[in-house]
Amino acid sequence: MQLPSPDILKESGKSIHHYLGIPSWPIMASNRDPTLTEYISTKPSSNTAAYCTIHTGGITVSPARYMQAVAVMQPDMFVTLADEVAADARPKRVAQSVDRTIKWLDECIQHTTQAKQQERQSQQQQHQQQQQDAQAGKQQQQQQQPEQQTAGHSVNANHRG
């Protein structure tokens, strides 16, 4: 989540595929560094954010921030945030983990749904603007044609005399 930052990718306008130079390879986004095999040192998650391991250690990430990063990276698939617990965790902690994970999943789905709605609205606005521009261009062209015809007639009338 830190290198490259979502802001750098957003400025480029390209997906993580292009940034990494592998445009045809599938990419999966996850909140865990797959090169790390042990998650023993992870910090506990809170009700509002998950602790994510990365190559430089770890950071706390809210579902909204995570989904912003996913939207900018444009991976082929992503793993939603989960409140992971050790296998020997107490039942109360496991239940809390399940509740948080479901809450975060709902937030991630909501964020994705809102982003898609905004994208559709933006596309509709662009389409409407293109239609308005095309209509304005036709009107301008229609206005210029009679002026050119009128100007042509007056030149011909002057030329005959």
Buried (B, 14 or more C-beta within 10 A) or exposed (E): BEEBEBEEBBEEEEBBBEBEEEEEEEBEBBBBBEEEEEEEEBEEBEEEBBBBBBEEEBBEBBBBBBBBBBBBBBBEEBBBBBBBBEEEEEEEBBEBBEEBBEBBBEBBEEBBEEBEEEEEEEEEEEEEEEEEEEEEEEEEEEEEEEEEEEEEEEEEEEEEE
